[in-house]
Amino acid sequence: TWETVPGAAPYNVCRSAAGGAYAGIGTGRTPGCVDRTAGSGVTYRCYVTARFSKYKSSHAPTASAAAK
């Protein structure tokens, strides 16, 4: 999950495994995403962008997470 930004929608979530290319894994209007395709024990780097009308934000700082 992440903090909402007033006026932003939708949010786009991207992830990368082991320094690979980032790929989109979800888009939505709520501040959260469940990745059902994550590999067990794999550590991913993720970031979120938001749209404001016709503009796209730069991405938030990346975060790391590992699937259970």
All heavy atoms as TSV, in Angstrom:
chain	resi	resn	atom	element	x	y	z
A	1	THR	N	N	0.837	-1.187	0.000
A	1	THR	CA	C	0.000	0.000	0.000
A	1	THR	C	C	0.875	1.241	0.000
A	1	THR	O	O	2.060	1.168	0.298
A	1	THR	CB	C	-0.932	0.032	1.222
A	1	THR	OG1	O	-0.152	0.073	2.399
A	1	THR	CG2	C	-1.848	-1.178	1.250
A	2	TRP	N	N	0.278	2.394	-0.296
A	2	TRP	CA	C	0.979	3.669	-0.289
A	2	TRP	C	C	-0.009	4.756	0.083
A	2	TRP	O	O	-1.214	4.539	0.112
A	2	TRP	CB	C	1.601	3.956	-1.657
A	2	TRP	CG	C	0.624	3.864	-2.788
A	2	TRP	CD1	C	-0.191	4.862	-3.259
A	2	TRP	CD2	C	0.308	2.707	-3.552
A	2	TRP	NE1	N	-0.976	4.403	-4.273
A	2	TRP	CE2	C	-0.689	3.083	-4.479
A	2	TRP	CE3	C	0.768	1.396	-3.567
A	2	TRP	CZ2	C	-1.234	2.179	-5.400
A	2	TRP	CZ3	C	0.227	0.520	-4.479
A	2	TRP	CH2	C	-0.747	0.910	-5.381
A	3	GLU	N	N	0.514	5.939	0.360
A	3	GLU	CA	C	-0.333	7.066	0.705
A	3	GLU	C	C	-0.988	7.615	-0.553
A	3	GLU	O	O	-0.366	7.668	-1.613
A	3	GLU	CB	C	0.488	8.166	1.372
A	3	GLU	CG	C	1.002	7.772	2.739
A	3	GLU	CD	C	1.759	8.904	3.408
A	3	GLU	OE1	O	1.423	10.080	3.176
A	3	GLU	OE2	O	2.688	8.583	4.155
A	4	THR	N	N	-2.249	8.023	-0.421
A	4	THR	CA	C	-2.942	8.607	-1.566
A	4	THR	C	C	-2.420	10.016	-1.835
A	4	THR	O	O	-1.849	10.659	-0.958
A	4	THR	CB	C	-4.457	8.677	-1.325
A	4	THR	OG1	O	-4.705	9.470	-0.167
A	4	THR	CG2	C	-5.051	7.295	-1.150
A	5	VAL	N	N	-2.614	10.467	-3.053
A	5	VAL	CA	C	-2.252	11.818	-3.466
A	5	VAL	C	C	-3.532	12.472	-3.976
A	5	VAL	O	O	-4.159	11.943	-4.901
A	5	VAL	CB	C	-1.186	11.794	-4.587
A	5	VAL	CG1	C	-0.865	13.196	-5.053
A	5	VAL	CG2	C	0.057	11.063	-4.117
A	6	PRO	N	N	-3.960	13.595	-3.383
A	6	PRO	CA	C	-5.194	14.237	-3.831
A	6	PRO	C	C	-5.154	14.547	-5.334
A	6	PRO	O	O	-4.168	15.056	-5.845
A	6	PRO	CB	C	-5.249	15.534	-3.015
A	6	PRO	CG	C	-4.453	15.226	-1.783
A	6	PRO	CD	C	-3.347	14.307	-2.251
A	7	GLY	N	N	-6.218	14.165	-6.033
A	7	GLY	CA	C	-6.318	14.426	-7.461
A	7	GLY	C	C	-5.640	13.407	-8.346
A	7	GLY	O	O	-5.687	13.515	-9.569
A	8	ALA	N	N	-5.007	12.413	-7.775
A	8	ALA	CA	C	-4.297	11.408	-8.569
A	8	ALA	C	C	-5.164	10.186	-8.800
A	8	ALA	O	O	-5.758	9.671	-7.880
A	8	ALA	CB	C	-3.017	10.990	-7.856
A	9	ALA	N	N	-5.234	9.736	-10.025
A	9	ALA	CA	C	-5.906	8.487	-10.367
A	9	ALA	C	C	-5.715	8.265	-11.857
A	9	ALA	O	O	-5.848	9.203	-12.628
A	9	ALA	CB	C	-7.374	8.534	-10.015
A	10	PRO	N	N	-5.394	7.105	-12.288
A	10	PRO	CA	C	-5.121	5.920	-11.486
A	10	PRO	C	C	-3.660	5.868	-11.039
A	10	PRO	O	O	-2.837	6.662	-11.459
A	10	PRO	CB	C	-5.403	4.787	-12.472
A	10	PRO	CG	C	-4.974	5.346	-13.795
A	10	PRO	CD	C	-5.357	6.812	-13.722
A	11	TYR	N	N	-3.399	4.892	-10.186
A	11	TYR	CA	C	-2.030	4.589	-9.765
A	11	TYR	C	C	-1.554	3.401	-10.599
A	11	TYR	O	O	-2.323	2.496	-10.887
A	11	TYR	CB	C	-1.993	4.200	-8.285
A	11	TYR	CG	C	-2.426	5.305	-7.370
A	11	TYR	CD1	C	-3.720	5.357	-6.870
A	11	TYR	CD2	C	-1.537	6.305	-6.997
A	11	TYR	CE1	C	-4.118	6.376	-6.030
A	11	TYR	CE2	C	-1.928	7.334	-6.159
A	11	TYR	CZ	C	-3.224	7.357	-5.676
A	11	TYR	OH	O	-3.612	8.376	-4.852
A	12	ASN	N	N	-0.289	3.411	-10.993
A	12	ASN	CA	C	0.295	2.317	-11.761
A	12	ASN	C	C	1.457	1.725	-10.971
A	12	ASN	O	O	2.323	2.467	-10.507
A	12	ASN	CB	C	0.808	2.832	-13.108
A	12	ASN	CG	C	-0.296	3.449	-13.927
A	12	ASN	OD1	O	-1.265	2.787	-14.252
A	12	ASN	ND2	N	-0.165	4.718	-14.241
A	13	VAL	N	N	1.463	0.405	-10.817
A	13	VAL	CA	C	2.497	-0.282	-10.044
A	13	VAL	C	C	3.371	-1.096	-10.994
A	13	VAL	O	O	2.862	-1.829	-11.847
A	13	VAL	CB	C	1.868	-1.222	-8.996
A	13	VAL	CG1	C	2.941	-1.902	-8.162
A	13	VAL	CG2	C	0.902	-0.460	-8.098
A	14	CYS	N	N	4.698	-0.955	-10.846
A	14	CYS	CA	C	5.660	-1.704	-11.654
A	14	CYS	C	C	6.615	-2.453	-10.742
A	14	CYS	O	O	6.869	-2.021	-9.613
A	14	CYS	CB	C	6.455	-0.749	-12.540
A	14	CYS	SG	S	5.456	0.092	-13.759
A	15	ARG	N	N	7.151	-3.567	-11.224
A	15	ARG	CA	C	8.114	-4.329	-10.427
A	15	ARG	C	C	9.220	-4.876	-11.302
A	15	ARG	O	O	9.084	-5.018	-12.511
A	15	ARG	CB	C	7.439	-5.459	-9.667
A	15	ARG	CG	C	7.101	-6.633	-10.554
A	15	ARG	CD	C	6.926	-7.915	-9.771
A	15	ARG	NE	N	6.877	-9.013	-10.707
A	15	ARG	CZ	C	6.120	-10.057	-10.595
A	15	ARG	NH1	N	5.342	-10.191	-9.549
A	15	ARG	NH2	N	6.146	-11.005	-11.493
A	16	SER	N	N	10.339	-5.210	-10.645
A	16	SER	CA	C	11.502	-5.787	-11.302
A	16	SER	C	C	12.096	-6.834	-10.371
A	16	SER	O	O	12.149	-6.643	-9.161
A	16	SER	CB	C	12.539	-4.694	-11.568
A	16	SER	OG	O	13.779	-5.248	-11.916
A	17	ALA	N	N	12.578	-7.929	-10.927
A	17	ALA	CA	C	13.257	-8.958	-10.139
A	17	ALA	C	C	14.733	-8.966	-10.496
A	17	ALA	O	O	15.093	-8.920	-11.676
A	17	ALA	CB	C	12.660	-10.332	-10.415
A	18	ALA	N	N	15.597	-8.984	-9.500
A	18	ALA	CA	C	17.050	-9.124	-9.685
A	18	ALA	C	C	17.624	-8.168	-10.729
A	18	ALA	O	O	18.389	-8.569	-11.591
A	18	ALA	CB	C	17.397	-10.568	-10.034
A	19	GLY	N	N	17.226	-6.908	-10.667
A	19	GLY	CA	C	17.789	-5.915	-11.566
A	19	GLY	C	C	17.293	-5.981	-12.996
A	19	GLY	O	O	17.829	-5.307	-13.869
A	20	GLY	N	N	16.264	-6.775	-13.250
A	20	GLY	CA	C	15.709	-6.875	-14.593
A	20	GLY	C	C	14.874	-5.652	-14.943
A	20	GLY	O	O	14.783	-4.698	-14.177
A	21	ALA	N	N	14.268	-5.686	-16.091
A	21	ALA	CA	C	13.421	-4.586	-16.545
A	21	ALA	C	C	12.151	-4.502	-15.698
A	21	ALA	O	O	11.640	-5.525	-15.233
A	21	ALA	CB	C	13.052	-4.788	-18.006
A	22	TYR	N	N	11.670	-3.280	-15.505
A	22	TYR	CA	C	10.409	-3.092	-14.785
A	22	TYR	C	C	9.240	-3.409	-15.711
A	22	TYR	O	O	9.271	-3.111	-16.903
A	22	TYR	CB	C	10.281	-1.657	-14.281
A	22	TYR	CG	C	11.079	-1.412	-13.027
A	22	TYR	CD1	C	12.383	-0.945	-13.089
A	22	TYR	CD2	C	10.527	-1.670	-11.784
A	22	TYR	CE1	C	13.121	-0.731	-11.936
A	22	TYR	CE2	C	11.256	-1.455	-10.628
A	22	TYR	CZ	C	12.549	-0.988	-10.711
A	22	TYR	OH	O	13.266	-0.786	-9.558
A	23	ALA	N	N	8.206	-4.021	-15.141
A	23	ALA	CA	C	6.993	-4.344	-15.881
A	23	ALA	C	C	5.790	-3.975	-15.032
A	23	ALA	O	O	5.833	-4.108	-13.797
A	23	ALA	CB	C	6.955	-5.829	-16.213
A	24	GLY	N	N	4.723	-3.520	-15.668
A	24	GLY	CA	C	3.506	-3.177	-14.940
A	24	GLY	C	C	2.838	-4.415	-14.367
A	24	GLY	O	O	2.744	-5.445	-15.039
A	25	ILE	N	N	2.388	-4.309	-13.110
A	25	ILE	CA	C	1.687	-5.443	-12.488
A	25	ILE	C	C	0.294	-5.059	-12.014
A	25	ILE	O	O	-0.461	-5.913	-11.579
A	25	ILE	CB	C	2.476	-6.057	-11.314
A	25	ILE	CG1	C	2.727	-5.029	-10.221
A	25	ILE	CG2	C	3.758	-6.679	-11.811
A	25	ILE	CD1	C	3.201	-5.641	-8.919
A	26	GLY	N	N	-0.046	-3.773	-12.078
A	26	GLY	CA	C	-1.373	-3.382	-11.636
A	26	GLY	C	C	-1.649	-1.909	-11.842
A	26	GLY	O	O	-0.736	-1.091	-11.850
A	27	THR	N	N	-2.923	-1.604	-12.032
A	27	THR	CA	C	-3.402	-0.234	-12.157
A	27	THR	C	C	-4.709	-0.151	-11.393
A	27	THR	O	O	-5.534	-1.060	-11.483
A	27	THR	CB	C	-3.663	0.128	-13.636
A	27	THR	OG1	O	-2.441	0.012	-14.346
A	27	THR	CG2	C	-4.188	1.530	-13.789
A	28	GLY	N	N	-4.878	0.911	-10.638
A	28	GLY	CA	C	-6.122	1.055	-9.905
A	28	GLY	C	C	-6.286	2.439	-9.316
A	28	GLY	O	O	-5.377	3.268	-9.364
A	29	ARG	N	N	-7.434	2.673	-8.754
A	29	ARG	CA	C	-7.745	3.973	-8.158
A	29	ARG	C	C	-7.573	3.975	-6.644
A	29	ARG	O	O	-7.711	4.997	-6.013
A	29	ARG	CB	C	-9.166	4.382	-8.525
A	29	ARG	CG	C	-9.334	4.564	-10.023
A	29	ARG	CD	C	-10.676	5.169	-10.376
A	29	ARG	NE	N	-10.744	5.494	-11.780
A	29	ARG	CZ	C	-10.226	6.580	-12.331
A	29	ARG	NH1	N	-9.595	7.453	-11.598
A	29	ARG	NH2	N	-10.332	6.792	-13.632
A	30	THR	N	N	-7.275	2.825	-6.070
A	30	THR	CA	C	-7.081	2.737	-4.622
A	30	THR	C	C	-5.599	2.540	-4.301
A	30	THR	O	O	-4.843	2.031	-5.130
A	30	THR	CB	C	-7.897	1.575	-4.027
A	30	THR	OG1	O	-7.498	0.363	-4.653
A	30	THR	CG2	C	-9.390	1.797	-4.229
A	31	PRO	N	N	-5.174	2.936	-3.099
A	31	PRO	CA	C	-3.746	2.862	-2.745
A	31	PRO	C	C	-3.298	1.488	-2.270
A	31	PRO	O	O	-3.046	1.262	-1.105
A	31	PRO	CB	C	-3.626	3.905	-1.643
A	31	PRO	CG	C	-4.956	3.859	-0.967
A	31	PRO	CD	C	-5.944	3.606	-2.068
A	32	GLY	N	N	-3.206	0.551	-3.180
A	32	GLY	CA	C	-2.731	-0.776	-2.818
A	32	GLY	C	C	-2.750	-1.705	-4.016
A	32	GLY	O	O	-3.457	-1.469	-4.985
A	33	CYS	N	N	-1.955	-2.752	-3.932
A	33	CYS	CA	C	-1.867	-3.709	-5.029
A	33	CYS	C	C	-1.474	-5.066	-4.447
A	33	CYS	O	O	-0.622	-5.143	-3.567
A	33	CYS	CB	C	-0.805	-3.250	-6.025
A	33	CYS	SG	S	-0.515	-4.394	-7.381
A	34	VAL	N	N	-2.111	-6.126	-4.930
A	34	VAL	CA	C	-1.740	-7.490	-4.562
A	34	VAL	C	C	-1.150	-8.143	-5.805
A	34	VAL	O	O	-1.778	-8.162	-6.860
A	34	VAL	CB	C	-2.961	-8.288	-4.064
A	34	VAL	CG1	C	-2.590	-9.737	-3.792
A	34	VAL	CG2	C	-3.552	-7.642	-2.825
A	35	ASP	N	N	0.062	-8.651	-5.689
A	35	ASP	CA	C	0.739	-9.302	-6.806
A	35	ASP	C	C	0.606	-10.805	-6.650
A	35	ASP	O	O	1.301	-11.420	-5.858
A	35	ASP	CB	C	2.209	-8.878	-6.831
A	35	ASP	CG	C	2.968	-9.448	-8.009
A	35	ASP	OD1	O	2.372	-10.230	-8.795
A	35	ASP	OD2	O	4.143	-9.122	-8.144
A	36	ARG	N	N	-0.282	-11.398	-7.402
A	36	ARG	CA	C	-0.532	-12.838	-7.305
A	36	ARG	C	C	0.401	-13.658	-8.190
A	36	ARG	O	O	0.330	-14.869	-8.214
A	36	ARG	CB	C	-1.980	-13.131	-7.657
A	36	ARG	CG	C	-2.945	-12.442	-6.703
A	36	ARG	CD	C	-4.354	-12.942	-6.868
A	36	ARG	NE	N	-5.325	-12.126	-6.178
A	36	ARG	CZ	C	-5.503	-12.076	-4.868
A	36	ARG	NH1	N	-4.731	-12.790	-4.090
A	36	ARG	NH2	N	-6.421	-11.306	-4.326
A	37	THR	N	N	1.307	-12.984	-8.918
A	37	THR	CA	C	2.223	-13.703	-9.810
A	37	THR	C	C	3.649	-13.721	-9.273
A	37	THR	O	O	4.544	-14.234	-9.943
A	37	THR	CB	C	2.228	-13.071	-11.219
A	37	THR	OG1	O	2.700	-11.726	-11.128
A	37	THR	CG2	C	0.839	-13.080	-11.835
A	38	ALA	N	N	3.875	-13.182	-8.079
A	38	ALA	CA	C	5.221	-13.138	-7.503
A	38	ALA	C	C	5.713	-14.550	-7.195
A	38	ALA	O	O	4.958	-15.399	-6.729
A	38	ALA	CB	C	5.220	-12.299	-6.233
A	39	GLY	N	N	6.989	-14.788	-7.475
A	39	GLY	CA	C	7.587	-16.087	-7.199
A	39	GLY	C	C	7.966	-16.217	-5.726
A	39	GLY	O	O	8.426	-15.257	-5.106
A	40	SER	N	N	7.802	-17.365	-5.159
A	40	SER	CA	C	8.118	-17.613	-3.759
A	40	SER	C	C	9.607	-17.397	-3.489
A	40	SER	O	O	10.457	-17.931	-4.205
A	40	SER	CB	C	7.724	-19.042	-3.385
A	40	SER	OG	O	8.046	-19.299	-2.040
A	41	GLY	N	N	9.926	-16.560	-2.495
A	41	GLY	CA	C	11.300	-16.315	-2.105
A	41	GLY	C	C	12.057	-15.351	-3.008
A	41	GLY	O	O	13.229	-15.091	-2.777
A	42	VAL	N	N	11.420	-14.824	-4.039
A	42	VAL	CA	C	12.063	-13.878	-4.960
A	42	VAL	C	C	11.908	-12.464	-4.415
A	42	VAL	O	O	10.828	-12.085	-3.982
A	42	VAL	CB	C	11.437	-13.956	-6.368
A	42	VAL	CG1	C	12.069	-12.945	-7.305
A	42	VAL	CG2	C	11.557	-15.369	-6.934
A	43	THR	N	N	12.986	-11.682	-4.418
A	43	THR	CA	C	12.911	-10.296	-3.978
A	43	THR	C	C	12.678	-9.406	-5.187
A	43	THR	O	O	13.381	-9.528	-6.197
A	43	THR	CB	C	14.200	-9.862	-3.254
A	43	THR	OG1	O	14.356	-10.686	-2.087
A	43	THR	CG2	C	14.146	-8.399	-2.834
A	44	TYR	N	N	11.684	-8.532	-5.089
A	44	TYR	CA	C	11.329	-7.621	-6.167
A	44	TYR	C	C	11.546	-6.183	-5.738
A	44	TYR	O	O	11.428	-5.861	-4.563
A	44	TYR	CB	C	9.848	-7.784	-6.537
A	44	TYR	CG	C	9.514	-9.133	-7.104
A	44	TYR	CD1	C	9.002	-10.129	-6.289
A	44	TYR	CD2	C	9.695	-9.405	-8.445
A	44	TYR	CE1	C	8.686	-11.380	-6.802
A	44	TYR	CE2	C	9.380	-10.649	-8.973
A	44	TYR	CZ	C	8.873	-11.634	-8.143
A	44	TYR	OH	O	8.567	-12.855	-8.654
A	45	ARG	N	N	11.838	-5.314	-6.706
A	45	ARG	CA	C	11.857	-3.874	-6.484
A	45	ARG	C	C	10.606	-3.338	-7.160
A	45	ARG	O	O	10.294	-3.732	-8.284
A	45	ARG	CB	C	13.117	-3.246	-7.048
A	45	ARG	CG	C	14.330	-3.829	-6.328
A	45	ARG	CD	C	15.600	-3.045	-6.350
A	45	ARG	NE	N	15.563	-1.617	-6.329
A	45	ARG	CZ	C	15.628	-0.855	-5.219
A	45	ARG	NH1	N	15.685	-1.427	-4.043
A	45	ARG	NH2	N	15.653	0.449	-5.303
A	46	CYS	N	N	9.886	-2.479	-6.462
A	46	CYS	CA	C	8.614	-1.960	-6.969
A	46	CYS	C	C	8.575	-0.443	-6.878
A	46	CYS	O	O	9.234	0.148	-6.029
A	46	CYS	CB	C	7.460	-2.507	-6.143
A	46	CYS	SG	S	7.395	-4.299	-6.064
A	47	TYR	N	N	7.809	0.175	-7.765
A	47	TYR	CA	C	7.533	1.603	-7.646
A	47	TYR	C	C	6.122	1.897	-8.137
A	47	TYR	O	O	5.509	1.088	-8.820
A	47	TYR	CB	C	8.576	2.460	-8.366
A	47	TYR	CG	C	8.563	2.408	-9.877
A	47	TYR	CD1	C	7.662	3.180	-10.611
A	47	TYR	CD2	C	9.461	1.617	-10.567
A	47	TYR	CE1	C	7.665	3.156	-11.987
A	47	TYR	CE2	C	9.473	1.600	-11.950
A	47	TYR	CZ	C	8.562	2.370	-12.649
A	47	TYR	OH	O	8.564	2.344	-14.012
A	48	VAL	N	N	5.622	3.084	-7.759
A	48	VAL	CA	C	4.267	3.516	-8.093
A	48	VAL	C	C	4.338	4.864	-8.793
A	48	VAL	O	O	5.111	5.735	-8.391
A	48	VAL	CB	C	3.406	3.656	-6.813
A	48	VAL	CG1	C	2.026	4.198	-7.131
A	48	VAL	CG2	C	3.308	2.331	-6.086
A	49	THR	N	N	3.531	5.039	-9.838
A	49	THR	CA	C	3.343	6.351	-10.454
A	49	THR	C	C	1.859	6.687	-10.360
A	49	THR	O	O	1.024	5.810	-10.136
A	49	THR	CB	C	3.770	6.382	-11.938
A	49	THR	OG1	O	3.018	5.422	-12.668
A	49	THR	CG2	C	5.253	6.118	-12.095
A	50	ALA	N	N	1.537	7.956	-10.535
A	50	ALA	CA	C	0.144	8.390	-10.498
A	50	ALA	C	C	-0.128	9.310	-11.673
A	50	ALA	O	O	0.772	9.982	-12.166
A	50	ALA	CB	C	-0.136	9.124	-9.191
A	51	ARG	N	N	-1.370	9.340	-12.108
A	51	ARG	CA	C	-1.772	10.249	-13.181
A	51	ARG	C	C	-2.572	11.408	-12.586
A	51	ARG	O	O	-3.393	11.221	-11.701
A	51	ARG	CB	C	-2.631	9.521	-14.202
A	51	ARG	CG	C	-1.825	8.545	-15.009
A	51	ARG	CD	C	-2.269	8.594	-16.456
A	51	ARG	NE	N	-1.409	7.740	-17.245
A	51	ARG	CZ	C	-0.466	8.191	-18.062
A	51	ARG	NH1	N	-0.264	9.461	-18.190
A	51	ARG	NH2	N	0.264	7.351	-18.755
A	52	PHE	N	N	-2.301	12.589	-13.090
A	52	PHE	CA	C	-3.021	13.797	-12.724
A	52	PHE	C	C	-3.537	14.384	-14.031
A	52	PHE	O	O	-2.743	14.921	-14.811
A	52	PHE	CB	C	-2.104	14.829	-12.058
A	52	PHE	CG	C	-1.505	14.351	-10.777
A	52	PHE	CD1	C	-0.292	13.674	-10.771
A	52	PHE	CD2	C	-2.142	14.575	-9.576
A	52	PHE	CE1	C	0.270	13.243	-9.590
A	52	PHE	CE2	C	-1.585	14.137	-8.394
A	52	PHE	CZ	C	-0.384	13.466	-8.397
A	53	SER	N	N	-4.825	14.215	-14.312
A	53	SER	CA	C	-5.402	14.677	-15.561
A	53	SER	C	C	-4.612	14.064	-16.706
A	53	SER	O	O	-4.551	12.848	-16.821
A	53	SER	CB	C	-5.404	16.202	-15.599
A	53	SER	OG	O	-6.002	16.665	-16.782
A	54	LYS	N	N	-3.929	14.861	-17.508
A	54	LYS	CA	C	-3.161	14.311	-18.633
A	54	LYS	C	C	-1.689	14.142	-18.302
A	54	LYS	O	O	-0.898	13.738	-19.147
A	54	LYS	CB	C	-3.315	15.210	-19.861
A	54	LYS	CG	C	-2.805	16.605	-19.667
A	54	LYS	CD	C	-3.038	17.442	-20.916
A	54	LYS	CE	C	-2.588	18.870	-20.660
A	54	LYS	NZ	N	-2.804	19.716	-21.812
A	55	TYR	N	N	-1.281	14.435	-17.073
A	55	TYR	CA	C	0.125	14.358	-16.685
A	55	TYR	C	C	0.412	13.093	-15.888
A	55	TYR	O	O	-0.400	12.636	-15.116
A	55	TYR	CB	C	0.515	15.582	-15.858
A	55	TYR	CG	C	0.275	16.864	-16.590
A	55	TYR	CD1	C	-0.826	17.656	-16.291
A	55	TYR	CD2	C	1.123	17.278	-17.608
A	55	TYR	CE1	C	-1.070	18.828	-16.976
A	55	TYR	CE2	C	0.884	18.448	-18.306
A	55	TYR	CZ	C	-0.220	19.218	-17.984
A	55	TYR	OH	O	-0.452	20.371	-18.676
A	56	LYS	N	N	1.617	12.561	-16.043
A	56	LYS	CA	C	2.044	11.382	-15.297
A	56	LYS	C	C	3.157	11.813	-14.342
A	56	LYS	O	O	4.086	12.513	-14.738
A	56	LYS	CB	C	2.575	10.311	-16.251
A	56	LYS	CG	C	3.014	9.046	-15.566
A	56	LYS	CD	C	3.519	8.045	-16.592
A	56	LYS	CE	C	4.093	6.828	-15.931
A	56	LYS	NZ	N	4.656	5.895	-16.894
A	57	SER	N	N	3.083	11.388	-13.096
A	57	SER	CA	C	4.108	11.739	-12.117
A	57	SER	C	C	5.379	10.945	-12.364
A	57	SER	O	O	5.373	9.917	-13.035
A	57	SER	CB	C	3.611	11.448	-10.699
A	57	SER	OG	O	3.568	10.051	-10.473
A	58	SER	N	N	6.471	11.437	-11.798
A	58	SER	CA	C	7.665	10.604	-11.752
A	58	SER	C	C	7.379	9.525	-10.716
A	58	SER	O	O	6.454	9.654	-9.919
A	58	SER	CB	C	8.890	11.421	-11.355
A	58	SER	OG	O	8.684	12.034	-10.113
A	59	HIS	N	N	8.138	8.458	-10.730
A	59	HIS	CA	C	7.797	7.385	-9.797
A	59	HIS	C	C	8.274	7.681	-8.392
A	59	HIS	O	O	9.225	8.419	-8.179
A	59	HIS	CB	C	8.281	6.017	-10.294
A	59	HIS	CG	C	9.755	5.819	-10.319
A	59	HIS	ND1	N	10.504	5.645	-9.194
A	59	HIS	CD2	C	10.621	5.759	-11.346
A	59	HIS	CE1	C	11.764	5.484	-9.514
A	59	HIS	NE2	N	11.862	5.556	-10.829
A	60	ALA	N	N	7.567	7.088	-7.463
A	60	ALA	CA	C	7.924	7.185	-6.053
A	60	ALA	C	C	9.237	6.419	-5.849
A	60	ALA	O	O	9.635	5.622	-6.690
A	60	ALA	CB	C	6.822	6.577	-5.204
A	61	PRO	N	N	9.913	6.648	-4.733
A	61	PRO	CA	C	11.123	5.857	-4.466
A	61	PRO	C	C	10.811	4.364	-4.536
A	61	PRO	O	O	9.716	3.943	-4.180
A	61	PRO	CB	C	11.498	6.261	-3.046
A	61	PRO	CG	C	10.879	7.607	-2.851
A	61	PRO	CD	C	9.611	7.580	-3.672
A	62	THR	N	N	11.757	3.586	-5.014
A	62	THR	CA	C	11.535	2.144	-5.104
A	62	THR	C	C	11.560	1.525	-3.713
A	62	THR	O	O	12.167	2.027	-2.789
A	62	THR	CB	C	12.598	1.461	-5.989
A	62	THR	OG1	O	13.882	1.742	-5.449
A	62	THR	CG2	C	12.518	1.932	-7.419
A	63	ALA	N	N	10.862	0.405	-3.602
A	63	ALA	CA	C	10.823	-0.359	-2.358
A	63	ALA	C	C	11.102	-1.809	-2.716
A	63	ALA	O	O	10.850	-2.242	-3.842
A	63	ALA	CB	C	9.451	-0.232	-1.709
A	64	SER	N	N	11.624	-2.557	-1.788
A	64	SER	CA	C	11.889	-3.985	-2.007
A	64	SER	C	C	10.945	-4.832	-1.188
A	64	SER	O	O	10.561	-4.458	-0.078
A	64	SER	CB	C	13.325	-4.339	-1.619
A	64	SER	OG	O	14.226	-3.690	-2.469
A	65	ALA	N	N	10.543	-5.969	-1.744
A	65	ALA	CA	C	9.669	-6.908	-1.041
A	65	ALA	C	C	9.955	-8.303	-1.557
A	65	ALA	O	O	10.370	-8.482	-2.706
A	65	ALA	CB	C	8.223	-6.549	-1.276
A	66	ALA	N	N	9.730	-9.296	-0.721
A	66	ALA	CA	C	9.900	-10.698	-1.114
A	66	ALA	C	C	8.587	-11.430	-0.899
A	66	ALA	O	O	7.902	-11.202	0.102
A	66	ALA	CB	C	11.011	-11.366	-0.313
A	67	ALA	N	N	8.209	-12.269	-1.841
A	67	ALA	CA	C	7.010	-13.079	-1.704
A	67	ALA	C	C	7.209	-14.138	-0.637
A	67	ALA	O	O	8.317	-14.633	-0.437
A	67	ALA	CB	C	6.681	-13.734	-3.041
A	68	LYS	N	N	6.144	-14.485	0.057
A	68	LYS	CA	C	6.207	-15.525	1.098
A	68	LYS	C	C	6.142	-16.898	0.474
A	68	LYS	O	O	5.560	-17.122	-0.521
A	68	LYS	CB	C	5.061	-15.360	2.080
A	68	LYS	CG	C	5.173	-14.118	2.901
A	68	LYS	CD	C	4.025	-14.054	3.855
A	68	LYS	CE	C	4.101	-12.791	4.683
A	68	LYS	NZ	N	3.008	-12.677	5.603
